[in-house]
Amino acid sequence: MRLASFTNTFFTRARETQRAITLASSLFALVALAGCGNRMDTEPLAPASIVITTPSGTTSVTGTIQFSATVKDADGHIIQVTPSWSVVNGGGAITSGGLFTAGDSIGTFENTVVATTGTVTSSSTVIVTAGGLASITVAPDSVSLAIGGTQQYVAVGKDAHGNVVDIPNRVWSVAAGGGTIDTAGLFTAGTTAGAFAHTVTATSGSISGTASVTVLPGALASITVSPPSSSLAIGAHQTFTAVGYDDYDNVVPITPTWLVFGGSGTVDASGVFTAGTVAGTFTNSVVARVGSACTGISGRATVIVAPGALTTITVSPIDPSVVEGATQQFTAAGTDAHGNAVAITPSWSVIGPGGGTIDPSTGLYTAGSTAQTFTNSVAAFVSTTVGVTSVTVTAPASPLATIVITPANPSLFGPQSKQFTATGYDASNNVVAIPGTLVWSVTPSSIGTIDDTGLFQFNGSYNGLLTDAISVTNGTITGKTNLTLDCGC
């Protein structure tokens, strides 16, 4: 009983003591509030400053920063007030909770994030940095360069929002030809002309940018005429084309002047050639020229004009005199309507009594024993075309007195060959056999050669008349003829 009574008494006194302390505290608080004019009952605490706190003032484009702010009164006490947030100098946007989201422009945006409560504000600077490399642009985008020309290229890297960024580990290369490029981006055009699309390349990892190059051909160095050689009938047409090239065999556009030399025909301004009426091989006669005759550049083609159809056969020698029992070698030359030689292999015959016989394949005539003139008795024919000559058979005459070369005094357009023959005559101008060997010669020897059969080959090295240029000798008797030469230059 005593213990229980003591315990109750102890707790009763403790409660009374606690009530006394609580009452004293309340009275003290009331006195304090009365001394302050009872402000808690009349107005809230006034914000005096705002301090913005943030984990970082820097973010990449479209990145976020969570801003926070502490509001204090004049005595530095924290007031539980939520400020309003705004962005005043660009750089991005901010939510009411202070979450800033950067825009797509980089830069330092001074005092752009603002926290406001009442009339009190505070600001913070935001630095927006570029994102990672997203694209590379190579400049200039397209250039035209001469062979061996150079161009300095520049590579600009950008992020996904178009902001310029550094290009790490940049590598320059040439992807589609056109030249070479060094590690600094200096391109040197090669020797092959053409358009090289997207050939200059700047690469960083998996990202690259390209530029195109057109390499221009060099100066005209040569002209090729096609076809290089053409065989045409008289009056036929051939279209020639001319292609210009530089020193590296690149095609150079040209508009040439067309010319014809040597009388082979005519050519118009488009390179259409019309063969003339003179048959023959006209070496390098069709010319395409750019520039003047002396300093220009030319390409050439050869024209071969074929003779027309056979219209005439001429038998040589004409109306010879042959001693009884002697032989006479006849030859036949074919020509077309324009007088061009036509190669023939005629058949020979003696018409009527004829005064002798003739080998039908070789044209070797043997005179009979009747001395008289046999008019148009020796005939050479090809199909329906016939050439004839007369033969006078004479009694045996005096020995050889002169040698006559045929054809006499011919004109040659070079290079060209010509077959000469020699006929012997006695003192009475009767045809006689030439005994022994004939020796042929040409003077001067620089103009060509002549063989033992009298076949002369003109090399095209002379223009003009040469007196006694062709000679044939039998013993002490010599026959000569002149030549009129045209080199075709």
Residue pairs with C-beta under 8 A, 6 or more apart in sequence:
33 39
33 40
33 41
45 73
45 77
45 79
46 73
46 74
46 118
47 71
47 72
47 73
47 79
47 81
47 117
47 118
47 120
48 72
48 73
48 74
48 120
49 71
49 72
49 120
49 122
50 69
50 70
50 71
50 72
50 83
50 115
50 116
50 117
50 120
50 121
50 122
51 69
51 70
51 72
51 122
52 67
52 68
52 69
52 113
52 115
52 122
52 123
52 124
53 67
53 68
53 69
53 70
54 65
54 66
54 67
54 68
54 124
55 65
55 66
56 65
57 65
57 124
57 125
57 126
57 127
58 126
58 127
58 128
58 129
59 65
59 100
59 102
59 126
59 127
59 128
59 129
60 102
60 128
60 129
60 130
60 131
61 102
61 103
61 104
61 105
61 106
61 128
61 129
61 130
61 131
61 159
61 161
61 163
62 101
62 102
62 103
62 104
62 131
62 161
63 101
63 102
63 128
64 99
64 100
64 101
64 102
65 99
65 100
65 102
65 126
66 98
66 99
66 100
67 85
67 94
67 98
67 99
67 100
67 113
67 115
67 124
68 98
69 83
69 98
69 115
69 122
70 78
71 78
71 79
71 80
71 81
71 83
71 117
71 120
72 78
72 79
73 79
81 117
82 117
83 115
83 116
83 117
84 96
84 115
84 116
84 117
85 94
85 95
85 96
85 97
85 98
85 113
85 114
85 115
85 116
86 94
86 113
86 114
86 116
87 93
87 94
87 100
87 112
87 113
87 114
88 111
88 112
88 114
88 123
89 109
89 110
89 111
89 112
90 103
90 105
90 109
90 112
91 102
91 103
91 105
91 107
91 109
91 112
91 126
91 128
92 100
92 101
92 102
92 103
92 109
92 126
92 128
93 100
93 101
93 103
94 100
94 101
94 113
98 115
100 113
100 126
102 126
102 128
103 128
104 161
104 162
104 163
105 128
105 161
105 163
106 128
106 129
106 130
106 163
107 127
107 128
108 125
108 126
108 127
109 125
109 126
109 127
109 128
110 125
111 123
111 124
111 125
112 123
112 124
112 125
112 126
113 123
113 124
113 125
113 126
114 121
114 122
114 123
114 124
115 121
115 122
115 123
130 159
130 161
130 163
130 164
130 165
131 159
131 160
131 161
131 163
131 165
132 159
132 160
132 165
133 157
133 158
133 159
133 165
133 166
133 167
133 168
133 204
133 205
133 207
134 158
134 159
134 160
134 207
135 157
135 158
135 160
135 207
135 209
136 155
136 156
136 157
136 158
136 167
136 202
136 203
136 204
136 207
136 208
136 209
137 155
137 156
137 158
137 209
138 153
138 154
138 155
138 200
138 201
138 202
138 209
138 210
138 211
139 153
139 154
139 155
139 156
139 211
140 151
140 153
140 211
141 211
141 212
142 211
142 212
142 213
142 214
143 151
143 211
143 212
143 213
143 214
144 213
144 214
144 215
144 216
145 151
145 179
145 187
145 189
145 213
145 214
145 215
145 216
146 189
146 215
146 216
146 218
147 189
147 190
147 191
147 193
147 215
147 216
147 217
147 218
147 246
147 248
147 250
148 188
148 189
148 191
149 188
149 189
150 186
150 187
150 188
150 189
151 186
151 187
151 189
151 213
152 184
152 185
152 186
152 187
153 172
153 181
153 185
153 186
153 187
153 200
153 202
153 211
154 185
155 167
155 170
155 172
155 185
155 202
155 209
156 164
156 167
157 164
157 165
157 166
157 167
157 204
157 207
158 164
158 165
159 165
167 202
167 204
168 204
168 205
169 204
169 205
170 202
170 203
170 204
171 202
171 203
171 204
172 181
172 182
172 183
172 184
172 185
172 200
172 201
172 202
173 181
173 201
173 203
174 180
174 181
174 187
174 199
174 200
174 201
175 198
175 199
175 200
175 201
175 210
176 196
176 197
176 198
176 199
177 190
177 192
177 196
177 199
178 189
178 190
178 192
178 194
178 196
178 199
178 213
178 215
179 187
179 188
179 189
179 190
179 196
179 213
179 215
180 187
180 188
180 190
181 187
181 188
181 200
185 202
187 200
187 213
189 213
189 215
190 215
191 248
191 250
192 215
192 248
192 250
193 215
193 216
193 217
193 218
193 246
193 248
193 250
193 251
194 214
194 215
194 250
195 212
195 213
195 214
196 212
196 213
196 214
196 215
197 212
198 210
198 211
198 212
199 210
199 211
199 212
199 213
200 210
200 211
200 212
200 213
201 208
201 209
201 210
202 208
202 209
202 210
217 246
217 248
217 250
217 251
217 252
218 246
218 247
218 248
218 250
218 252
219 246
219 247
219 252
220 244
220 245
220 246
220 252
220 254
220 290
220 297
221 245
221 246
221 247
221 252
221 297
222 244
222 245
222 297
222 299
223 242
223 243
223 244
223 245
223 254
223 256
223 288
223 289
223 290
223 297
223 298
223 299
224 242
224 243
224 245
224 299
225 240
225 241
225 242
225 286
225 287
225 288
225 299
225 300
225 301
226 240
226 241
226 242
226 243
226 301
227 238
227 240
227 301
228 301
228 302
229 301
229 302
229 303
229 304
230 238
230 240
230 273
230 301
230 302
230 303
230 304
231 304
231 306
232 238
232 265
232 273
232 275
232 303
232 304
232 305
232 306
233 275
233 305
233 306
233 308
234 275
234 276
234 277
234 279
234 305
234 306
234 307
234 308
234 336
234 338
234 340
235 274
235 275
235 277
236 274
236 275
237 272
237 273
237 274
237 275
238 272
238 273
238 275
238 303
239 270
239 271
239 272
239 273
240 258
240 267
240 271
240 272
240 273
240 286
240 288
240 301
241 271
242 254
242 256
242 258
242 271
242 288
242 299
243 251
243 254
244 251
244 252
244 253
244 254
244 256
244 290
244 297
245 251
245 252
246 252
254 290
255 290
256 271
256 288
256 289
256 290
256 299
257 269
257 288
257 289
257 290
258 267
258 268
258 269
258 270
258 271
258 286
258 287
258 288
258 289
259 267
259 286
259 287
259 288
259 289
260 266
260 267
260 273
260 285
260 286
260 287
261 282
261 284
261 285
261 287
261 488
261 489
262 282
262 283
262 285
262 413
262 488
263 276
263 278
263 282
263 413
264 275
264 276
264 278
264 280
264 282
264 285
264 286
264 303
264 305
265 273
265 274
265 275
265 276
265 303
265 305
266 273
266 274
266 276
267 273
267 274
267 286
271 288
273 286
273 303
275 303
275 305
276 305
277 338
277 340
278 305
278 338
278 340
278 413
279 305
279 306
279 307
279 308
279 336
279 338
279 340
279 341
280 304
280 305
280 340
280 413
280 416
281 302
281 303
281 304
281 415
282 302
282 303
282 304
282 305
282 488
283 302
283 415
283 488
284 300
284 301
284 302
285 300
285 301
285 302
285 303
285 488
286 300
286 301
286 302
286 303
287 298
287 299
287 300
288 298
288 299
288 300
289 296
289 297
289 298
290 296
290 297
290 298
291 297
307 335
307 336
307 338
307 340
307 341
307 342
308 336
308 337
308 338
308 340
308 342
309 336
309 337
309 342
310 334
310 335
310 336
310 342
310 344
310 382
310 383
310 385
311 335
311 336
311 337
311 385
312 334
312 335
312 336
312 385
312 387
313 332
313 333
313 334
313 335
313 344
313 346
313 380
313 381
313 382
313 385
313 386
313 387
314 332
314 333
314 334
314 335
314 387
315 330
315 331
315 332
315 378
315 379
315 380
315 387
315 388
315 389
316 330
316 331
316 332
316 333
316 389
316 406
316 407
316 421
317 328
317 330
317 389
317 406
317 421
317 423
317 431
318 389
319 389
319 390
319 391
319 392
320 328
320 389
320 391
320 392
320 423
320 431
321 391
321 392
321 393
321 394
321 429
321 430
321 431
322 328
322 355
322 356
322 365
322 367
322 391
322 392
322 393
322 394
322 431
323 367
323 393
323 394
323 395
323 396
323 397
323 430
323 431
323 432
323 433
324 367
324 368
324 369
324 370
324 371
324 393
324 394
324 395
324 396
325 366
325 367
325 368
325 369
325 396
326 366
326 367
326 431
326 432
326 433
327 364
327 365
327 366
327 367
327 433
328 364
328 365
328 367
328 391
328 431
329 362
329 363
329 364
329 365
329 421
330 348
330 358
330 363
330 364
330 365
330 378
330 380
330 389
331 363
331 419
331 421
332 344
332 346
332 348
332 363
332 380
332 387
333 341
333 344
334 341
334 342
334 343
334 344
334 346
334 382
334 385
335 341
335 342
336 342
344 382
345 382
346 363
346 380
346 381
346 382
346 387
347 360
347 361
347 380
347 381
347 382
348 358
348 359
348 360
348 361
348 362
348 363
348 378
348 379
348 380
349 358
349 360
349 379
349 381
350 356
350 357
350 358
350 365
350 377
350 378
350 379
351 376
351 377
351 378
351 379
351 388
352 374
352 377
353 370
353 374
353 377
354 368
354 374
354 377
354 378
354 391
355 367
355 368
355 370
355 372
355 374
355 377
355 391
355 392
355 393
356 365
356 366
356 367
356 368
356 391
356 393
357 365
357 366
357 368
358 364
358 365
358 366
358 378
359 365
363 380
365 378
365 391
367 391
367 393
368 393
370 393
371 393
371 394
371 395
372 392
372 393
373 390
373 391
373 392
373 393
374 390
374 391
374 392
374 393
375 390
376 388
376 389
376 390
377 388
377 389
377 390
377 391
378 388
378 389
378 390
378 391
379 386
379 387
379 388
380 386
380 387
380 388
381 387
394 430
394 431
397 426
397 427
397 428
397 430
397 432
398 426
398 427
398 428
398 432
399 426
399 432
400 424
400 425
400 426
400 432
400 433
400 434
400 435
400 474
400 477
401 425
401 426
401 427
401 477
402 424
402 425
402 429
402 477
402 479
403 422
403 423
403 424
403 425
403 434
403 472
403 473
403 474
403 477
403 478
403 479
404 422
404 423
404 425
404 479
405 420
405 421
405 422
405 454
405 470
405 472
405 479
405 480
405 481
406 420
406 421
406 422
406 423
407 418
407 420
407 481
408 481
408 482
409 481
409 482
409 483
409 484
410 418
410 481
410 483
410 484
411 483
411 484
411 485
411 486
412 418
412 458
412 483
412 484
412 485
412 486
413 486
413 488
414 458
414 459
414 460
414 461
414 462
414 485
414 486
414 487
414 488
415 457
415 458
415 459
415 460
415 488
416 458
416 460
417 455
417 456
417 457
417 458
418 455
418 456
418 458
419 453
419 454
419 455
419 456
420 440
420 450
420 454
420 455
420 456
420 470
420 472
420 481
421 454
422 434
422 438
422 454
422 472
422 474
422 479
423 431
423 434
424 431
424 432
424 433
424 434
424 474
424 477
425 431
425 432
426 432
434 474
435 474
436 474
436 475
437 474
438 452
438 454
438 472
438 473
438 474
439 472
439 473
439 474
440 450
440 451
440 452
440 453
440 454
440 470
440 471
440 472
441 450
441 470
441 471
441 472
441 473
442 448
442 449
442 450
442 456
442 469
442 470
442 471
443 466
443 468
443 469
443 471
444 466
446 461
446 462
447 458
447 459
447 461
447 462
447 466
447 469
447 483
447 485
448 456
448 457
448 458
448 459
448 461
449 456
449 457
449 459
450 456
450 457
450 470
454 472
456 470
458 483
458 485
460 487
460 488
460 489
461 487
462 485
462 487
463 485
463 486
463 487
463 489
464 484
464 485
465 482
465 483
465 484
465 485
466 482
466 483
466 484
466 485
467 482
468 480
468 481
468 482
469 480
469 481
469 482
469 483
470 480
470 481
470 483
471 478
471 479
471 480
472 478
472 479
472 480
473 479
